Amino acid sequence: MKRPHNKFSRTPGSKSRGTVSDRPRQFVRGCPPLWIARVCLLAFFFHCLCPAALSASAGADGRPPVRAQVDRTLLSPGESLQLTVTVENGEGEVDVGGVTDFKVFPRGTGTSIRIVNNVTSREQSHTYLLVPRREGRLTIPGLTVLVGGRSYRTEPIFITVAARRPSPGPDQDTEVWVESTLSAPQPFAGQQITYTFSLYQAVRISNATFQAPDFSGFSAEEIKERGSEHRIINGREYLVTHIHYLLTPLNAGDHEIGPAVLRLGIVRADMQQRRSPFDDFFSEPFFNRGRVESKVLQSTPLKVQVRPLPPYEGSEPFSGLVGRFEMEARLKETRLKVGDSTTLTILVQGNGNIMDAQAPQLAMPETVKSYADAPEEEIRLAPDGYSGKKMYRMALVPVSAGGIHLPSVRLTYFDVAQARYRTLSAELPALTVQPAADDAQAAPLTVTAEPQGPRKQKVAFTGRDILPPKEDLDALQSQRLLAWPLFLLWLGVPALAFGTLCLVQQARRRDNGPKARMRSRALRALKTARKAGEAHELFLSALYRSLSAAIYAFAGRSGEALTWKEAENLLCENGLDSATARQAAELLAAIETRKFSAAQPAAETREDLLERTRRMVRRLAP
């Protein structure tokens, strides 16, 4: 049977030209390798860059290549939101200078590349953390973004900041929050008041940075003494840390103390198991130290109404003291002779601007001469302000005989509790002065002459204690020397015994278990704290690591960090008495509290923390 003719089939004797499918292969075989490489490279760039160019042109035609978005539009004072400005298919510079309703904290820049349906897009993200400056309806204006020499503008975003409740309600589960208070919201000019910033935390935090508010119109001084306490609020225990500032109003009128800002990180435990074999190996709980969630907390602004001091109409001069004060005066002696002296002591003490106190003015009679001594003062700064005392001493010398009446001591100050001027008065007793004694009646002074210079004594033989201990003839005989082997053995036995003892002690201490590792880590961190010098952060971090490692060593476990509550529970569960466990937990909380301040602790405070930590480490990890 004759096969049907096909124009694409080969017939016997015909010249082969190749089929349709063979022609590209023949073309490739016929091209030089360099041309093939160039064609492949052009195809790759066309595949990757053309979709991006089309996407960019589509974005330029449809919508601008920049956009701004926030993670929330409703928040309370003190809370923060995250603003993200995204630039598509390019790199841009964002101008945030027009944002006036918020405090802006840059968080960084990131770049991502996506390929969807063979379309490649590239995005650059600028992240900012915004903290509202006031309540109400706030606006994030359109931001100018410069991309490739051209300026683009984002759409404005409206944010509502609603008033918050002063403390968490029963239905809330607030982990960390802050508040600020004043000891007197309506002080008088010159009256000292205390500004207190309080941090409430129920979880462990790290990298805390405190930014004090703007104390315009006040003389502000940070009080180094800081307190911490434990409170139960709505059935949940919180560690409360207080930071105090002493404020003195400079002038009367209405003032506002801005919000204080605290930036911190909340340590979150990330104990999720790997979902697939391709996840990161170091995401296992054994290697995980927890993730840190950054947060910015802001206190509520405080309004202060400073009242002026009322006009003073008294006859006594005003001392300039404002607060609560007491005064007393006393004489050492009241019966004197002409030319003798007695001491007048005036003591002024109380709370307020005691450092500005001056000695009261006394109009002494002409029959008495006075000589003032340098004042002595004991003034301390505490959370309730300056308090202390000043002591003035004055020597009084009568120059004539008879009775001398001394004036009363008066001091006028402004009492802030009673809102009026008060004059303190102390009456002095009169002096009774007698004439000076007659010099002729003085008893003559008789001096008996004594012979000068040392007297000679006869040398006498008093003992035989300086003679040699051996006086007999046996002392002159030669002794037999010890043989060299015995001599070396006599020298080596103590060294060998000492070395054996050291090896035994080292073998006893050598242990590869978690208890030994944690103990070694605690001792190394304690040594680092001793050598920290003036490095504030290094000193506190080393103390924290040393105490945490000692707690884990007592429990026989390995770990990195823990909260004061976890430390107390861990110690109690492993047989430590509750009093010592509580003491260790409070010491751990005190070390964490010191991290809130940028000011370095005093040398006495550093020594106290180091000594307490050393004793606790020896107690937990001997």
Order of alpha helices (4+ residues) and beta strands (2+ residues): alpha-alpha-beta-beta-beta-beta-beta-beta-beta-beta-beta-beta-beta-beta-beta-beta-beta-beta-beta-beta-beta-beta-beta-beta-beta-beta-beta-beta-beta-beta-beta-alpha-alpha-alpha-alpha-alpha-alpha
